Amino acid sequence: MRAKAAKETTSGPAAAADQPPADTWDQAGCDAIIGQLWTLRGKLLAYENSLAPHLENLDPGYRTSARNLAHYLRLRQSDRRPLQESLARVGLSSLGRAESHVLANLDKVLGILHRMTGKPWRPTLEDEPVGMESSRKLLERHTDELLGAPPAERAVRIMVTLSTEAAADYGLVRQLVQSGMDIARINCAHDAADQWRAMAANVRRAAKAERRPVRILMDVGGPKLRTGPLPAGDPVLKLRPLRDEFGRVMMPCLVGLRANGASTPVSGASAHAGVDAAWLAQLELGDHIDLTDARGAKRSLQVVLREEAGVLAECIRTAYLVADTRLKRRRKGARPRSSAVSDLPRAEGILQLARGEILHLTRDANRAPVFKSKKKQQQPVAAVACTLPEIFKDVCVGERIWFDDGRIGGVIRRIEKNWLEVEITHARDCGEKLASDKGINLPDSLLKLPALTGKDLEDLAVVAQEADLVGLSFVQRAGDIAALRAGLRQLGKPDLGIVLKIETRRAFENLPELLFSAMASKAAGIMIARGDLAVECGYERLAEVQEEILWAAEAAHMPVIWATQVLETLAKTGLPSRAEITDAAMGERAECVMLNKGPHITEAMRTLDDILRRMQAHQAKKRTLLRALRAWSLPSDIQSQ
């Protein structure tokens, strides 16, 4: 259509007088672009100069990168899309992939425009912190210093979060190293110092045995904003046999009956209950035991095994045992014939919440429920404690609050000295269950919590001894990084690598400040904790947020760890979802991808390794690589339809 229009407008003398032929060079347009680029160039350098006193305090290895980051931040302060359109029309780079070498890319475009329009051009290399090649080498150097050298055939490292079992199971750790783990992550929010030391020792032993380097990252827990304990539910034991799709019993439920208070397991039992010792001693193989369960249903058990610890009984119909359930031996004879049950498991304490309901977030875990009048009836209001009541002074009415990774959402309606009133606004139609020790997010609140708690400072002594790099959780401002670096200096580890976990809205908004502050360290990187970011910034914004973090980190030549729920379904169940395979492929744009623990973690690692090896031939940061597509052959003849 464009070519046809050009032909029509130049078909006659009058049209030729109105405008130049289509192939005539637009000198005036190019001159205008040159003017815009020179103006932009001046702004980039002016902003860099304004930061000069601060840049002098950074680690020498990061000063060049800090200059480029300054240029990138200034570049993105205004809408550059009209300029990009103008550059694209004349077939030049539109600065869309300039993150790692902003000024050099801009100067390349200026130089080409000057030569194309016959203007003199003198390269100004002295102003350029980095070029395309040198920026790539800077990122590689910074990444190697923090995360260690990459494996031979894969540029992106794989990090794995260690489970508690890794402290005692050397074989598990060695299997992880064999499967390609480059960095082991120990989460100091869980377990204890002795277990962390055991995990680290197993990692070093396995790395030595496999003759490959494996670094250790230890995350300090940070301020844990979570729900407090809830009273446990009533004691109940559910016995449920395994059935096929037609309801036929494929495997009975096997329950161990042992003396009251005993803890020795009965062989083969999937659950246990305590019974009277004298009654237990009378049971024999084949005995039938009758009971009426919590629902009033008549049920029976049959003894299939007897050993020193107790007896094993099978149940072929679902039954619920509670504290007042009595078991009666059907066979007559020796007394006693019946026994009460004890030592039943208590269900986890939960709150059932629905949209429109009120929840009180309290300072005190033992606070009695508040009763409110509703249609002249006194009804209790659900209440749960908060592990960090210090937040009460930082929140405001009308601000949002999220629980359990965003599964339950609400709005703060009232603030009292000892509790916050929250109206539940987001939950499924059937309601949601809120348990203890679930995360709380306050994306609208300006919390003044320090990134390092007293416990973190104690844990840092272990981290300094065992780790190669430390993760700073819930970092929000430059002062948090300064506090961590001061703690490391006191422990004699000033050069320990630092990883900033970007997991709050405030951290994302303060990212430039955090990056510049981290550059005072010899080795630094960032982790995109996408789970918390999705809750804090909104799931609809997550794709945009993680892109912007990747761009800023590339401008800073700082390594990125791609984290949260990568191949999580595969690691937990052994079967991946289609969506998470695509998500894992996005990890190629980072320098490291983190997997969380799960029973199928080694399979997840092998899958991730394969994905990353394939994708590195197609993608480098934002740049698509034109590798030969050998999956297709060129058609020798195309038949017209």
N, C-alpha and C positions, 0 to 999 in steps of 0.2 A: 504494500500500500504506500509506503514511504517513497519507493522508487517511482511509482506511477505518478504520485503527486508532483515529484520533482520534474518529471517529463512534461506534465501539463503546464507548469508555471514557466517553463523556459521554451515553449513551443513557438512564440512569436516575438517580434522586435520589442513590443511594449513590455512583455514579460521580462525579456532580457534586460531592459533598462531598469525595471523595478528591483531586481535582486540578482546577485552574481550566480553563475552556474554552480551546480551542486558540488563539483569537485574543486572549487576554488578554496584555498586555505583561509580560514577565518582568523586573520591576524589580530583583529581587535578583540575577539573572544579570547585568544591565547594570551594577549597582553593583560586582559582583565584577570585571568587565572593566575598569571605570574605575580600580579600585584597582591592578590589575596594570599598567595603562598608566602611572599616576603613578609607581609603583615603578620601572618600566623607564626612564621619563623621567629620574628622578633618577640612575640608574646611568649613562646616557649622558652627562649633564652632569658627573658626578663624574669619569668617565674623561677627558673633554675637559680638565677643570681640572688633572688630574694631568700632562697633557702640555703645559700652558701655557708652561713655560720653553723647551721645545724648539720649540714653534710660533713663538715670537718670532724664531727664527733663520732662518725660511723666507722665501722671496721674498714680498713683500707681495701680489702677485697670486695667490698660492696659499694664503694663510693661511685664508681662508674655506673653501676646499676641504679643507684639512687638518682643520679642525674637523668637517666633515661626514664625512670618512673615519673619524675617531675614533669618531663616533656609530655608523657602520655596523659597524665592527669590534666594538664592544661589543654591538651588537644581535645579531650572529651568534655571540657567545661561548656562548650557550645555545640549547637547542632551543625555538624559538618556535612550533612547529607546533600545540600545544594552544591557544595564544592566537589563532593564525590561524583555527583551527576555530571558536572562540567568536565572533570578529568576523564570520566568514562567515555564521554562523547568524542574526545580526541584520542582515545585508545591508550590512555596512560594509567598507571597504578592509581587506584582511588584511595590509597592509604588504609585500606581495610585490613591489611595484615602487617601493620607497622608496629605492633606492640613492642617487640623486642629491640627495635632499632628505629625509633620514631624520627629523629632528626636526619639520620642517614637516608631513610626512605624519602622524606620530604625533599632533601637536597638532590637526590637522584631525579625526582620528577622535575624540579626546578632546572637542573642541568639539561635535561632532554628538551624541555620547553624553550630554553634559551637557544640551544643549537638549532632547533626546528624553525625558530623565528628569526634566525640570523643575529641574535644578540650575543655579545661576548660573555663568556662564563669562566669564572675562576673557582675551582673547587675549594670549599671552606672546611677541610677535614679537621682543622684544629678545634672547631666547635662541636664536632660529633663525638659523643662518648663512645659509641659502639657502631659497628656495621653489622650486616646480616650474618656474616661468618663469625665474627668475634663475639656477637651476642649469643650465638648457639654454644660456643665454647665456654662462655661465662656460665650459662645455665648448667652445662654438663659438669663444670668444675664445682659449682655450688652444690649440685645434687650429689656428686661423689663425696664431697666433704661431709654432708649430712647423712646420707643414706647408704654410703658405700658404693663400690663399683657394681654395675649391673651384671647379670649373668651373660654368658657369651652370646646367646642367640635371642635375647630379649632385652629391650631397652628399658621397659617399665618394671620396677621392682614389685614384688608381692609381699604384703605384710599380713600376718595372721594374729588374731587375738587369742592368747592362750587361755584354756580353761583351767579350772582348779586342779583337774586331774594331771595337768602337766607338771605339777610340783612333785608328784610321786611316780609318775609313769614316764620313765626315760624312753621307752619304746615308742610311745606316742609322739614325743618331741622329735625323735630321730626320723620317724616316718614323715613328719611335717617338713623337716630339712631335706629329706630325700625327694619329696614331691615338689620342691622348688621354693620353699619359704626363704625369703631374703632378709626379712626383718620380723622379729618376734615382738608382739605387743603385750605388755603386762599392765593391766588396769588396776591401779592402786586404790580405786574406789571399792574394790572387792578383795577378799582374802586378807592375809596379814604378812608382816615383814618376813617371817621365816619361810612362808610359802613363796614369796617373790624371789627370795634368795635361791630356793631350791629350783624354781623355774629357770632362773638365769643360769644356774650351774648346769642344768640339763641341756639348755640351748648351747652353751659353750662346748660342752662335752660332745654333743651331736655334730656341731659344726666342725670340730676337730676330726671326728671320726669320718665325716663325709668329705673332708678337705675342701670346704667351701666357706666363705665368710658369711656370717649371719649377725646382723646387728640387733641390739635390744632397745626398744622404746618402752619407757615406763611413763604412764600418764598419772600425774597427781590428780586426786579426786576433785578438787575444787569445792566450792560451796554447793552441797547437795540439797537442792530444793525439791523435796519429795513429800508425799503423804506419809503421815505417821502411822503407828500401829493401830489396828482395829481389833476389837474383841473377837476371838475365834468363835466359830459357829458351834452348834450343838454336836456332841460326839455321835457319829454315824458311820457305819461301814456298809458300803454297797457291794453286794455279791452279784456279779453279772456274767453269765456264761457267754461264750462266743457263738454266734449263730450265722447261718448262711442267709442268702437273699430270700429263702422261703421260710425262714424262722426256725429251721431245724438246728438243734444243738450240734456244733462242730467240736467244741471243747468245753467241758464244764469249768466252772470257776473253782479254784482250789484254795481253801482257806486253812490256815494253821491255827489249831487250838492249843494253847499253852497255859501254864499256871499263871494266875494273876501276878502281875509285876515282872514276869520273866521277859528277857530280851533276846534269848537265843532263838534264831529263826528255825522254823520247821522246813525241812527240805521240800522244795517244789511249790511252796505256798506263795501266792501272789498277794495275800493279805493275811493279817493275824488278828486274833481276838483272845483276850484273857478269860479263863474260866476257873472255877473252884478246883483246887489241886486234888482233893479227895474224889470228886466226881470224874475228873480227867483220868485218874488211875484206874477206874472201873471200865473205861472204854476198850472195846476190842475191834479187830478188823471186821468189817461188814456191818457193824452197828449202824442203825438208822437213828437220826436225831431229829425230832420234830420241834417246830417253833412257829410262833405267830409274829410276823414282822411288823415294822412301824406302821404299815398301811392296813393291818388287820388281815393280811394274806397268809394262808396256811402254807408253810414250806417245810422241806426236810433236807437233811444233809446225810451223807454216807461216809463212814470212816474207810479210807483206802490205804492208809499207811500209819504205822505206829513206830515212834523212835523215842530216844531219851528226851528230846526237847519237847515232845508233845505228839499230837496226832494230826494227820492231814485228812481233811474231809472235802468231798466234792459236792457242788451245788449245781443242779441243772435248770433251775428257775431263778429269775432275779429276786433278790431279797434285800431288805434294808434292816440291819441290826442296830438297835439303839440301847441306851443304858438300861431300860426296863424290859428288854427282850430276855426271855428265859428259854434255855435249851433243855429239851427233855429226851432222855434216852428211851427209845421205844421198847427195847428188850427189858423185861422185868427181871427182878433179882436183887442183887446187892444195892444197898442204899449208899449215897443219895442218887435219885433218878434224874434230878434236874439241877441246873446251875444258871446263875445270872452271868451276863457277859460284862467284861470290863476292858480297859486299855484300848478303847476304840479311837480311831483318828478323829480329830476335830477338823471340820471344814474351815478353810481360810476365811477370815473375816472379810466381808464385802458389804458395800452399800449399793443398793439398786436405785439408780437415778433415772429420771425421765425429764423430757423437756418441760419447762415451766416450774419444776420443783425448786425448792430452796436448799442449799447446802451451806453449812457453817464451817469455815476453815478456821481452826482454833490455835491458840498458843499452847494449850495444855492437852496432852493426849488423854488425860483422865477426866476431862470436863464433862459434867453431866449434860444430857441433851436438853436443848431449849424447847419448851412447849409453847405452841401458838394456838390461839383459838380459831377454829374453823367451823362455822355453823354451830356455835355453842359447844363444840367438842374440843378437848385439849389433845393436840396431836404433836408428837415429838418431831423435831427437825433433824434431819441427818447431819452428822458432824464428823469431821476428821481433822486430826492435828496436822500442822505444818512443821517440817523439820527445821526451818529457819524463820522463826517469828520476827526476826529483824526486818523482814520485808514489809511489815505492817505500816511502818512509818514512810515507806516509799511509794505505796500504791494510792490510787485515787478512785473515787466512785466513777463508774462508767467504763473503766478499763477492762479489757478482756483477760480471761484466765483459761488455761488449757490443762487438762490432766491426761496422763497415760498416753504420751506421744500423740496428742491431738484427738484421741477417741472421744473425749468428753470436753465440751466447751461451755463457758459461762461468762457472765458479766458481773463485776462487783457492784452491788446495789447499796451496800451500807458498810461503814467501817466503825467498829467499836474497839475498845481497849484490848479485849481478849479474843475477839473473833471478827471475821469478815463474813458478810452475808453475800452469797453468790447465787444468782439465778441461772439455772442450767438452760442454755439456749441451743446447744448442739448435742444430739444423741440420736441413736436409731429409734424408729417408731416403737420398737419393743423395749426400749430403755437400754442402759449400759450398766455394767458392774464396775465399781471402783474399789480396788483393793489397796492394801498398805504398800509402802515403798514404791509408789508410782510417781513418775516425774511430773513436776508442775512448771508450766511456762507462763510468763507474764510479758508478752511481747510489747505492750503499750507502756509498761512501767519503767521508769528510770531507776533501776536498782543500784544501790551503792555498796553492794557486797564486794569484798576484796576477792580477787581471783585465787589467792593463797590463804587457806585457813590455817589455824594453829596446827591441826593434824597434818596438813600438807607440808608445813615447814619441818615437822618431825620426820615425815616420810622422805623428805628430800635428802636426808642423810643416807638412807638406803639407796635411793636413786643414784646419788653421786658415786656410790661404791660399785653398783651393779650395771648401770645403764650406759649406753652410748649416746642416747638422746632422750630428752624429757618432753612430754606433752603437757602443755598448759591449758587446762580445761577452763571454760567459761571466761576466757580473756575478753575484756571489753574496752580497755584503754591502755595507753602507753605506760602508765604507772604500774600496771600489772606486770608487764614485761620487765620493767626496771626492778621491781621487787624480786622477781625470780632470778634475775642476773645477780642481784646483790646477795641472795641466798647461796647461789652457786659459787660466788667468789669467796664467801666465808668458809665454804666447804672445800676450797682449794681446787674447784673444777670450773674456772671461768669460761673455758672453751667448750663445755659440754653442749652438744647440739640442742636447739630449741625448736619445738613444733607448736605453732599457735593453732588451737582448735577453734575454728570459726563456727560457732553453734548457736549464737544468739543474734537477734536483729541488731542489737547495739554493736556487736563486733563487726557485722557486715557494714553498718553505717560508718564505723570508725576505721575501716580497713586500711586506707592510706596511712593514717597515723600509726596503726599497728605495724604495717610493713616497714616504714621508716625506722620505727623503734627497734624492730627485730634485726635490722641491718647493722645495729651496733654489735651484734654477735658475729663470731667467725663463721658459724654454721647455723642456718635457720631455714624453716619451711613452714607451710601452712597445711592444715587438714580441713577439708570441706566436710563437716559433720552434717550431712544432708538431712538426717532424720529430725534433729532439733531445728535446723534452719527451715524446714518445711512447715513446722508448727509455728515458729516465731514469725516468719515472713509470709506465710500462706502457701498452700500447696500450688496454687495457680501461679505463684511467682517463682517457684523453685528453679525452673529451667532458666529463667532470666538471671536469677541471683547467682547460680553456680557458673554461668557463662561469664558474668562480670568479674567474679573472683578469679577465674582462670585467666582472663585478660590482664587484670592488674598484677597477678603473680608473674605472668610472662614478661610484663614490662619491667618488673623488679628482678628478673632472672632468678626467681626463687622457686624451689621445687614444691610441688603440690601432691598431697595424698588424697586420693579419691575414696571416700569412706561412706559407710552406713548402707546396709542391706544389699551389698553387692553379692549376687548369686545366693541370697539368703535362703530361698526355698530349696535350692539344690543342696546347700550345706545342711539343712535341717531334715529334708525328706528324701534326698537322693534324686529328685526329679525337678529340673528347672522349669520356670515359666518362660514363655517366649519373650515377654517384656524384659525380664531381667538379663537375658542374653544380650539384647540390644543395649541395655544400660551398661553392662560390663564392657562392651566394646567402646563406650564413651570414655572409659578409663584410660584408653591409649593417649588421651590428651594430657594426662597427668604424668608425674614421674613415679608414682607408686599407687597401687590399688590395695585397699585393706579389706580382708575377709574376716567375718566374725566366726566364732566357734560354732560347731555343730557336729552331729554324729557322722556326717558325710563330708567333712571338711577336706579330706585328701582328694576326693573326687571333684569337689568344687575348685580346688587348686589346679588340678590337671586341666579342667575345662577352661579356667581363666588363663592359664599359661598358653593354651592353644589359641584362644581368642586374641590375646595380646600379640602373639607372634604373627598371626595372620594380619591383624589390623595395622601393625607398624609399617607394612609395605604400602598401605593406602593413605595413612593419615600422619601428619606431623603438626601437632598443635591445631591451628585453624586451617592449615594449608593442606589441600588435597594433593596427594602424590599420584602422578599418572603412570603407575606401574602397568606393564603390559597385561591386558585382560585375556588370559589364556583360556578362560572358560568358553569363549566364543570364537568361532572362525568366521572370516569374512564371507558373506554370501557370494558365490561365483556368478549368480544370475538371479535377478529379481523380476518376477513376472508382474507385469502391470495388470491391474484388476479392471 
